[in-house]
Amino acid sequence: MRRPRVLLHTAALLAVSAVTLLGGCRNPQTRLLFHAGAGVRGGLDEIGTLYQERYPDVRVDFSYKGSGYFLADIQASERGDLYMPGEEPYLLQAVERGYITDYDPERDIAAYFVTVIMTPRGNPKGVKRVEDFARPGLRVGLGDPEACAIGIWHEKIFKRAGIWEEVRRNATLAAKCIPELGNAVQLGAVDATIVWASTAILYLRDSEIIPMEPRYRGIIRLPVATLKFSQNPEAARALKEFVLSDEGKRIFRSHALLTKPGLVDAEGFCADGGRASDPDLQCLVRAAEVAKDDSIPATEESCGHLVKEVQRQRAAVRGARKADR
């Protein structure tokens, strides 16, 4: 007797489903959601790529944004495995709310932001120091302190210099995340801003980078922690250890983050006269010079630990020129 066609179809579907399920069980992929501040994207992207090459059964999805947005997102979704905001107070708020249970403030600092002045290429308004931001008519880019950590630091720096009100009157941009400030400088939409060095390095050919006086130089701790909502806590802890490893720190340093910050005062400002951070900042200035001048070989001798980023930006320019031909 012929079987009803519908039964045969059902049996086939069940067979396919069984094969799919068994195949899926053979090669499961662990997925991790990593919430991180936009200013650390360059270093974390490289770390994530390297980690996935070594552990192909793990996929890392990064969520980058201004640090002020993360707590509300995490509270609403209760999703995520790791958290690395742009400044420690954001992480401490997560600890207070019970989202993080294993944070060690002595051990779990992956790297440090350091603040620099950034102007359009050629520095047409001749900005040299923090006090110049109060000059009448200067177009200043500021960060929104409710949205991104750099906005909090703008207020701290300019208040320390005694020019906060003058700078506020000069502000023509209130950025929601730090890449907005870098883009505004690149396009000449502002005359000057203050950003993390790890943001400035992304615009070597289109900007001038000016180290700040040590007394105004912010050095910001970048903590990393696992979230209690993690669906894969062991994998999350393993990735956290890689981020904190010596190899992870070398990658961060190659993206203009500090790994040896020197002395810092209670407010987070440089307190050693720049002895620890000056060498890295001078290397950043040299890297910007080399990136703009194709006659200078881009080598470790000319660019130090930032050579890969200089080479990357040169290659991007060459690729764009070929595409235009």
CORGI-V458303 format. One record per pair of residues at least 24 apart in sequence whose C-alpha atoms are under 10 Angstrom apart, sorted by the first residue. I is the first residue (numbers start at 1). J is the second residue. D is the distance in Angstrom with one decimal. If there is no record, write none. Layout:
BEGIN
((I J D) (I J D))
END
This chain:
BEGIN
((27 57 7.7) (28 57 7.1) (28 58 9.0) (29 56 8.1) (29 57 4.8) (29 58 5.7) (29 59 6.9) (30 55 9.9) (30 56 9.3) (30 57 6.1) (30 58 4.7) (30 59 6.1) (30 60 8.5) (30 231 9.3) (30 232 7.4) (30 235 7.8) (30 236 9.8) (31 57 8.6) (31 58 5.8) (31 59 4.7) (31 60 5.8) (31 61 7.2) (31 80 10.0) (31 81 9.2) (31 231 8.9) (31 232 7.9) (31 235 8.9) (31 236 9.4) (32 58 7.5) (32 59 6.2) (32 60 4.8) (32 61 6.0) (32 62 8.3) (32 79 9.9) (32 80 7.2) (32 81 5.8) (32 82 7.8) (32 230 8.1) (32 231 8.3) (32 232 7.3) (32 233 9.3) (32 235 7.8) (32 236 6.9) (32 239 9.1) (33 59 8.7) (33 60 6.1) (33 61 4.9) (33 62 6.0) (33 63 7.2) (33 79 7.7) (33 80 4.8) (33 81 5.3) (33 82 6.6) (33 83 8.8) (33 227 10.0) (33 230 8.5) (33 231 9.7) (33 232 9.9) (33 236 8.9) (34 60 7.0) (34 61 6.1) (34 62 4.8) (34 63 6.0) (34 64 8.4) (34 79 9.7) (34 80 6.3) (34 81 5.9) (34 82 4.7) (34 83 6.0) (34 84 7.8) (34 224 9.9) (34 225 9.9) (34 226 9.1) (34 227 9.5) (34 236 8.9) (34 239 9.8) (34 240 10.0) (35 61 8.7) (35 62 6.1) (35 63 4.8) (35 64 6.3) (35 65 8.2) (35 67 9.1) (35 70 7.4) (35 71 10.0) (35 73 9.8) (35 74 8.9) (35 79 9.6) (35 80 6.9) (35 81 7.9) (35 82 6.1) (35 83 4.8) (35 84 6.2) (35 85 7.4) (35 224 9.7) (35 227 9.8) (36 62 7.1) (36 63 6.1) (36 64 5.1) (36 65 6.9) (36 66 8.5) (36 67 7.5) (36 70 8.4) (36 82 8.2) (36 83 5.9) (36 84 4.6) (36 85 5.1) (36 86 7.4) (36 224 8.9) (37 62 9.9) (37 63 8.3) (37 64 5.4) (37 65 5.4) (37 66 5.7) (37 67 5.3) (37 68 9.0) (37 69 9.6) (37 70 8.7) (37 83 8.8) (37 84 6.5) (37 85 4.7) (37 86 4.9) (37 87 8.5) (37 148 8.3) (37 149 8.7) (37 177 8.8) (37 178 9.2) (37 222 9.5) (38 63 8.6) (38 64 4.9) (38 65 4.9) (38 66 6.0) (38 67 7.7) (38 84 9.9) (38 85 8.5) (38 86 7.6) (38 148 8.9) (38 149 10.0) (38 177 7.0) (38 178 6.8) (38 179 7.3) (38 199 8.9) (39 64 8.5) (39 65 8.5) (39 66 8.4) (39 67 9.4) (39 85 9.1) (39 86 6.9) (39 113 8.4) (39 148 9.6) (39 149 9.4) (39 150 9.2) (39 177 8.4) (39 178 6.5) (39 179 7.4) (39 195 8.9) (39 196 7.1) (39 197 9.0) (39 198 6.5) (39 199 5.9) (39 200 9.7) (39 257 9.8) (40 64 8.6) (40 84 8.7) (40 85 8.7) (40 86 7.5) (40 111 9.5) (40 112 9.7) (40 113 8.5) (40 196 9.2) (40 198 6.9) (40 199 8.0) (40 222 8.9) (40 252 8.3) (40 255 8.5) (40 256 9.7) (40 257 8.3) (41 65 9.5) (41 198 8.7) (41 199 9.0) (41 252 9.8) (41 255 9.3) (42 198 7.7) (42 199 8.6) (42 201 9.6) (42 202 8.5) (42 251 9.2) (42 252 8.1) (42 254 9.4) (42 255 6.4) (42 256 9.4) (42 309 9.7) (43 198 8.5) (43 243 9.6) (43 248 8.4) (43 249 9.1) (43 250 9.4) (43 251 6.0) (43 252 4.9) (43 253 8.1) (43 254 7.7) (43 255 5.8) (43 256 8.8) (43 257 8.4) (44 84 9.8) (44 243 8.1) (44 248 8.8) (44 251 8.4) (44 252 7.6) (44 255 9.5) (45 251 10.0) (46 248 9.3) (46 251 7.4) (46 252 8.8) (46 255 9.5) (47 239 9.3) (47 242 8.2) (47 243 7.2) (47 247 9.0) (47 248 6.6) (47 249 9.7) (47 251 7.1) (47 252 8.5) (48 239 8.7) (48 242 9.6) (48 243 9.0) (50 248 9.9) (51 239 7.7) (51 242 8.0) (51 243 9.5) (52 239 10.0) (58 235 8.0) (58 236 10.0) (58 239 9.7) (60 236 9.6) (60 239 9.2) (64 177 9.6) (65 147 8.9) (65 148 8.2) (65 176 8.7) (65 177 6.6) (65 178 8.8) (65 179 9.5) (66 143 9.8) (66 144 9.4) (66 145 9.7) (66 146 9.1) (66 147 5.5) (66 148 4.5) (66 149 7.3) (66 150 9.1) (66 175 9.5) (66 176 6.4) (66 177 4.7) (66 178 7.3) (66 179 9.4) (67 91 9.5) (67 145 9.7) (67 146 8.9) (67 147 6.4) (67 148 5.1) (67 149 6.3) (67 150 9.4) (67 176 9.5) (67 177 8.1) (67 178 9.9) (68 144 9.3) (68 145 7.9) (68 146 5.8) (68 147 4.2) (68 148 5.3) (68 149 7.2) (68 176 9.0) (68 177 9.2) (69 146 8.4) (69 147 6.2) (69 148 8.0) (69 176 9.6) (69 177 9.9) (70 94 9.5) (70 147 9.4) (71 97 9.4) (71 99 9.3) (74 99 8.4) (74 227 9.4) (74 229 9.2) (75 99 8.4) (77 229 9.6) (78 227 9.2) (78 228 8.9) (78 229 6.0) (78 230 8.9) (79 227 8.5) (79 228 9.2) (79 229 5.9) (79 230 7.1) (79 231 8.6) (80 226 8.5) (80 227 6.5) (80 228 8.5) (80 229 6.3) (80 230 5.8) (80 231 8.1) (80 232 9.7) (80 236 9.6) (81 225 8.6) (81 226 5.6) (81 227 5.1) (81 228 7.6) (81 229 6.6) (81 230 4.4) (81 231 7.2) (81 232 7.3) (81 233 7.2) (81 234 10.0) (81 235 8.9) (81 236 5.9) (81 237 8.8) (81 239 9.8) (81 240 9.7) (82 224 7.1) (82 225 5.7) (82 226 4.4) (82 227 5.5) (82 228 9.1) (82 229 9.4) (82 230 7.8) (82 233 9.3) (82 236 6.5) (82 237 8.4) (82 239 8.7) (82 240 7.5) (83 223 8.3) (83 224 5.7) (83 225 5.5) (83 226 6.3) (83 227 6.8) (83 240 9.5) (84 109 9.5) (84 110 9.0) (84 222 6.8) (84 223 5.8) (84 224 4.5) (84 225 6.7) (84 226 9.0) (84 240 9.9) (85 148 9.5) (85 149 8.6) (85 221 9.7) (85 222 6.9) (85 223 7.2) (85 224 7.6) (85 225 9.7) (86 112 9.3) (86 113 8.2) (86 148 7.7) (86 149 5.9) (86 150 8.2) (86 196 10.0) (86 220 8.0) (86 221 8.1) (86 222 6.2) (86 223 8.3) (86 224 10.0) (87 112 9.1) (87 113 8.7) (87 148 9.3) (87 149 6.4) (87 150 9.0) (87 152 9.9) (87 219 9.9) (87 220 6.3) (87 221 6.0) (87 222 5.7) (87 223 7.4) (88 149 9.7) (88 220 7.8) (88 221 6.0) (88 222 6.2) (88 223 6.0) (88 224 9.0) (89 149 9.5) (89 221 9.5) (89 222 9.9) (89 223 9.6) (90 149 8.8) (90 223 9.6) (91 222 9.3) (91 223 7.3) (91 224 8.2) (91 225 8.1) (92 223 9.6) (94 225 10.0) (94 227 8.9) (95 225 9.6) (95 227 9.4) (98 227 9.1) (98 228 8.0) (99 225 9.9) (99 226 8.8) (99 227 5.8) (99 228 5.5) (99 229 7.4) (100 225 7.0) (100 226 6.5) (100 227 5.0) (100 228 5.6) (100 229 8.8) (101 225 8.8) (101 226 8.1) (101 227 7.6) (101 228 6.9) (102 225 7.3) (102 226 7.4) (102 227 8.8) (102 228 9.0) (103 223 8.6) (103 224 8.1) (103 225 6.0) (103 226 8.0) (103 227 9.7) (104 223 9.0) (104 224 9.4) (104 225 8.6) (105 221 9.6) (105 223 7.6) (105 224 9.5) (105 225 9.9) (106 223 9.6) (107 223 8.9) (107 224 9.7) (107 244 8.5) (108 221 9.7) (108 222 8.4) (108 223 5.6) (108 224 5.9) (108 225 7.1) (108 240 8.8) (108 241 9.0) (108 243 9.5) (108 244 7.0) (109 221 6.4) (109 222 5.5) (109 223 4.3) (109 224 6.4) (109 225 9.2) (109 243 9.5) (109 244 7.2) (109 249 10.0) (109 259 9.3) (110 221 8.0) (110 222 5.8) (110 223 5.9) (110 224 6.6) (110 240 9.2) (110 241 9.6) (110 242 9.8) (110 243 6.6) (110 244 5.1) (110 245 8.1) (110 246 9.5) (110 248 7.9) (110 249 6.6) (110 252 8.3) (110 257 9.7) (110 258 9.4) (110 259 7.7) (111 219 9.9) (111 220 8.5) (111 221 6.5) (111 222 5.4) (111 223 7.6) (111 224 9.5) (111 243 9.4) (111 244 8.4) (111 248 9.2) (111 249 6.7) (111 250 9.7) (111 252 6.8) (111 253 8.0) (111 256 10.0) (111 257 6.3) (111 258 5.8) (111 259 5.0) (111 260 8.1) (111 261 8.6) (112 196 9.5) (112 197 9.9) (112 198 9.7) (112 218 9.6) (112 219 6.2) (112 220 5.2) (112 221 4.8) (112 222 5.4) (112 223 8.8) (112 249 10.0) (112 252 8.9) (112 253 9.2) (112 256 9.3) (112 257 5.7) (112 258 4.9) (112 259 6.2) (112 260 8.1) (112 261 6.9) (113 150 10.0) (113 195 9.2) (113 196 5.8) (113 197 6.9) (113 198 7.1) (113 199 9.5) (113 218 7.8) (113 219 5.6) (113 220 4.9) (113 221 6.8) (113 222 7.2) (113 252 10.0) (113 256 8.2) (113 257 5.5) (113 258 6.3) (113 259 9.1) (113 261 9.1) (114 195 8.2) (114 196 5.4) (114 197 5.8) (114 198 8.0) (114 211 9.4) (114 212 9.5) (114 217 6.9) (114 218 5.6) (114 219 4.7) (114 220 6.4) (114 221 9.3) (114 256 8.5) (114 257 7.0) (114 258 7.0) (114 261 8.6) (114 269 9.4) (114 270 9.2) (114 277 8.2) (114 280 9.9) (114 281 8.8) (115 150 8.7) (115 153 8.7) (115 154 9.6) (115 157 9.7) (115 194 6.5) (115 195 5.5) (115 196 4.5) (115 197 5.9) (115 198 8.9) (115 199 9.6) (115 200 9.4) (115 210 9.7) (115 211 7.8) (115 212 7.3) (115 214 10.0) (115 216 8.6) (115 217 5.8) (115 218 5.4) (115 219 6.9) (115 220 8.5) (115 269 9.7) (115 281 9.7) (116 193 8.5) (116 194 5.6) (116 195 5.7) (116 196 6.1) (116 197 5.8) (116 198 9.5) (116 199 9.5) (116 200 7.8) (116 209 6.7) (116 210 6.0) (116 211 5.1) (116 212 5.6) (116 213 9.3) (116 216 9.6) (116 217 7.4) (116 218 8.6) (116 281 8.5) (117 192 7.1) (117 193 5.9) (117 194 4.6) (117 195 6.5) (117 196 8.7) (117 197 8.7) (117 200 8.6) (117 208 8.2) (117 209 5.9) (117 210 5.0) (117 211 6.3) (117 212 6.5) (117 217 9.8) (118 181 9.2) (118 182 8.1) (118 185 7.3) (118 186 9.6) (118 190 10.0) (118 191 8.6) (118 192 5.7) (118 193 5.5) (118 194 5.9) (118 195 6.9) (118 196 9.3) (118 197 9.0) (118 199 9.6) (118 200 6.8) (118 203 9.4) (118 207 6.6) (118 208 5.7) (118 209 4.8) (118 210 6.3) (118 211 8.9) (119 182 9.1) (119 184 9.5) (119 185 6.0) (119 186 8.2) (119 188 8.4) (119 190 7.9) (119 191 5.8) (119 192 4.5) (119 193 6.6) (119 194 8.7) (119 200 9.6) (119 206 8.8) (119 207 5.6) (119 208 5.2) (119 209 6.8) (119 210 8.2) (120 182 9.4) (120 183 10.0) (120 184 8.7) (120 185 5.1) (120 186 5.9) (120 187 7.7) (120 188 5.8) (120 189 8.8) (120 190 7.9) (120 191 6.5) (120 192 7.3) (120 193 9.6) (120 203 9.5) (120 205 9.6) (120 206 6.3) (120 207 4.4) (120 208 6.0) (120 209 9.0) (121 185 8.4) (121 186 7.7) (121 187 9.7) (121 188 8.5) (121 191 9.9) (121 203 9.5) (121 204 8.9) (121 205 7.4) (121 206 5.0) (121 207 4.0) (121 208 5.3) (121 209 9.0) (121 292 9.4) (122 206 8.6) (122 207 7.2) (122 208 6.6) (123 191 7.8) (123 192 8.4) (123 207 7.6) (123 208 6.3) (123 209 9.1) (123 210 9.8) (124 188 9.7) (124 191 7.7) (124 192 9.8) (124 208 9.9) (125 191 6.7) (125 192 8.4) (126 191 9.2) (126 192 9.6) (127 191 8.3) (127 192 7.2) (127 193 9.8) (127 208 9.8) (127 210 8.7) (128 192 10.0) (128 209 9.8) (128 210 7.0) (128 211 9.0) (128 212 8.7) (129 210 8.0) (129 211 8.5) (129 212 6.6) (129 213 7.4) (129 216 9.7) (130 157 8.3) (130 158 7.5) (130 161 7.4) (130 163 9.1) (130 193 9.7) (130 194 9.0) (130 211 10.0) (130 212 7.1) (130 213 8.0) (130 216 7.7) (130 217 9.8) (131 158 8.2) (131 161 6.9) (131 162 8.7) (131 163 7.2) (131 167 9.3) (132 163 9.5) (132 167 9.3) (132 192 9.4) (133 158 8.6) (133 163 8.1) (133 164 9.3) (133 166 8.0) (133 167 5.9) (133 168 9.5) (133 170 7.8) (133 171 9.4) (133 191 9.3) (133 192 7.5) (133 193 8.3) (133 194 9.8) (134 158 9.0) (134 161 9.9) (134 162 9.6) (134 163 6.2) (134 164 8.0) (134 165 8.4) (134 166 5.1) (134 167 5.0) (134 168 8.6) (134 169 8.6) (134 170 7.3) (134 171 10.0) (135 163 9.8) (135 166 7.9) (135 167 8.1) (135 170 8.1) (136 166 8.0) (136 167 8.8) (136 169 8.7) (136 170 7.0) (137 169 9.1) (137 170 6.5) (137 171 9.6) (137 191 9.7) (138 167 8.7) (138 169 9.5) (138 170 6.0) (138 171 8.2) (138 172 9.2) (138 190 8.1) (138 191 6.3) (138 192 7.8) (139 167 9.1) (139 169 9.3) (139 170 5.6) (139 171 6.0) (139 172 5.9) (139 173 8.4) (139 188 9.8) (139 189 8.0) (139 190 5.0) (139 191 5.1) (139 192 6.8) (139 193 8.8) (140 167 7.2) (140 168 8.3) (140 169 8.9) (140 170 5.6) (140 171 4.5) (140 172 5.9) (140 173 7.0) (140 174 9.3) (140 181 9.6) (140 184 9.9) (140 185 9.7) (140 189 9.1) (140 190 5.6) (140 191 6.0) (140 192 5.3) (140 193 5.8) (140 194 9.1) (141 167 9.5) (141 168 9.5) (141 170 8.5) (141 171 5.7) (141 172 6.1) (141 173 4.8) (141 174 6.6) (141 175 7.4) (141 180 9.1) (141 181 6.2) (141 182 9.3) (141 184 7.7) (141 185 8.3) (141 189 8.7) (141 190 5.9) (141 191 7.8) (141 192 6.4) (141 193 5.0) (141 194 7.8) (141 195 9.7) (142 167 9.0) (142 168 8.3) (142 170 9.6) (142 171 6.4) (142 172 7.9) (142 173 5.9) (142 174 5.1) (142 175 6.2) (142 176 9.3) (142 177 10.0) (142 178 9.1) (142 180 9.7) (142 181 7.4) (142 190 9.7) (142 192 9.3) (142 193 6.6) (142 194 7.7) (142 195 9.2) (143 171 9.7) (143 173 7.6) (143 174 5.0) (143 175 4.5) (143 176 6.3) (143 177 6.9) (143 178 6.9) (143 180 8.7) (143 181 7.6) (143 193 9.2) (143 194 9.1) (143 195 9.2) (144 173 8.9) (144 174 5.2) (144 175 5.5) (144 176 5.6) (144 177 7.8) (144 178 9.4) (145 174 8.9) (145 175 9.0) (145 176 8.4) (145 177 9.7) (146 176 8.2) (147 174 9.7) (147 175 8.2) (147 176 5.3) (147 177 6.8) (147 178 9.6) (148 175 8.1) (148 176 6.2) (148 177 5.5) (148 178 7.0) (149 176 9.7) (149 177 8.4) (149 178 8.4) (149 220 9.6) (150 175 9.4) (150 176 9.7) (150 177 8.2) (150 178 6.8) (150 181 9.9) (150 194 8.0) (150 195 6.7) (150 196 7.7) (150 218 9.9) (150 220 10.0) (151 175 8.1) (151 176 8.7) (151 177 8.8) (151 178 8.6) (151 194 9.4) (151 195 9.4) (153 194 8.9) (153 195 9.2) (153 217 9.8) (153 218 7.4) (153 219 10.0) (153 220 9.4) (153 268 9.6) (154 193 8.9) (154 194 7.1) (154 195 8.9) (154 218 9.7) (156 216 8.9) (156 218 9.0) (156 267 8.8) (156 268 9.7) (156 269 9.6) (157 194 9.5) (157 215 9.1) (157 216 5.8) (157 217 7.9) (157 218 7.8) (157 269 8.9) (158 216 8.4) (159 216 10.0) (160 215 8.8) (160 216 7.3) (161 215 9.3) (161 216 7.6) (182 206 9.7) (182 207 8.8) (196 220 9.3) (196 256 8.6) (196 257 8.3) (197 255 8.4) (197 256 5.7) (197 257 6.8) (197 258 9.1) (197 280 9.7) (197 281 8.0) (197 284 8.0) (198 252 8.8) (198 253 9.0) (198 254 9.2) (198 255 5.7) (198 256 4.7) (198 257 5.7) (198 258 9.2) (198 284 9.7) (199 255 8.7) (199 256 8.3) (199 257 9.5) (200 255 9.8) (200 256 8.5) (200 284 8.9) (200 288 9.4) (201 254 9.9) (201 255 7.1) (201 256 6.7) (201 257 9.9) (201 284 7.3) (201 285 9.3) (201 287 8.4) (201 288 7.7) (201 306 8.7) (201 309 7.7) (201 310 8.7) (201 313 9.9) (202 255 8.7) (202 256 9.6) (202 288 9.8) (202 309 7.8) (202 310 9.1) (202 312 9.9) (202 313 8.1) (203 288 8.4) (203 291 9.5) (203 310 9.9) (203 313 8.6) (204 284 8.8) (204 285 8.8) (204 286 9.8) (204 287 7.3) (204 288 4.7) (204 289 7.9) (204 290 8.8) (204 291 6.1) (204 292 7.3) (204 309 9.0) (204 310 7.7) (204 313 8.0) (204 314 9.9) (205 287 9.5) (205 288 6.4) (205 289 8.1) (205 290 8.7) (205 291 5.6) (205 292 5.0) (205 293 8.8) (205 310 9.0) (205 313 7.9) (205 314 8.7) (205 317 9.5) (206 288 8.9) (206 291 9.3) (206 292 8.0) (207 288 7.9) (207 289 9.9) (207 292 9.4) (208 285 8.0) (208 288 7.2) (208 289 8.7) (209 281 9.0) (209 282 9.7) (209 284 7.7) (209 285 6.1) (209 286 9.6) (209 287 9.8) (209 288 7.4) (209 289 9.6) (210 281 8.6) (210 282 9.1) (210 284 9.2) (210 285 7.2) (211 274 10.0) (211 277 9.7) (211 278 8.1) (211 281 6.3) (211 282 7.7) (211 284 9.0) (211 285 8.1) (212 274 9.5) (212 278 9.7) (212 281 9.3) (213 270 9.1) (213 273 8.4) (213 274 8.0) (213 278 9.9) (214 269 7.6) (214 270 5.5) (214 271 7.2) (214 272 7.8) (214 273 5.5) (214 274 5.3) (214 275 9.1) (214 277 8.9) (214 278 8.8) (215 265 9.8) (215 269 6.5) (215 270 6.1) (215 271 7.0) (215 272 9.0) (215 273 7.4) (215 274 8.6) (216 268 9.7) (216 269 6.4) (216 270 7.4) (216 271 9.7) (217 264 9.7) (217 268 8.6) (217 269 5.6) (217 270 5.6) (217 271 9.0) (217 273 9.7) (217 274 8.5) (217 277 9.5) (218 264 8.6) (218 265 9.7) (218 267 8.6) (218 268 5.8) (218 269 4.5) (218 270 6.2) (218 271 9.8) (219 257 9.8) (219 258 8.4) (219 261 7.0) (219 262 9.1) (219 263 9.4) (219 264 7.1) (219 265 9.4) (219 267 9.4) (219 268 5.7) (219 269 5.8) (219 270 6.3) (219 271 9.7) (219 277 9.0) (220 257 9.9) (220 258 9.3) (220 261 8.9) (220 264 9.1) (220 267 9.7) (220 268 6.3) (220 269 8.3) (220 270 9.7) (221 258 9.5) (221 259 9.8) (221 261 9.1) (221 268 8.4) (222 257 9.7) (222 258 10.0) (250 305 8.8) (251 305 9.4) (251 306 9.9) (253 280 8.7) (253 305 7.3) (253 306 7.9) (254 280 10.0) (254 304 9.0) (254 305 5.4) (254 306 5.0) (254 307 7.9) (254 308 7.5) (254 309 7.7) (255 284 9.7) (255 305 8.6) (255 306 6.7) (255 307 9.7) (255 308 8.9) (255 309 7.3) (256 280 7.5) (256 281 8.2) (256 283 9.1) (256 284 7.2) (256 305 8.6) (256 306 7.1) (256 309 9.5) (257 281 9.8) (280 304 9.0) (280 305 8.7) (280 306 9.3) (283 307 9.8) (287 311 9.9) (290 314 9.7))
END
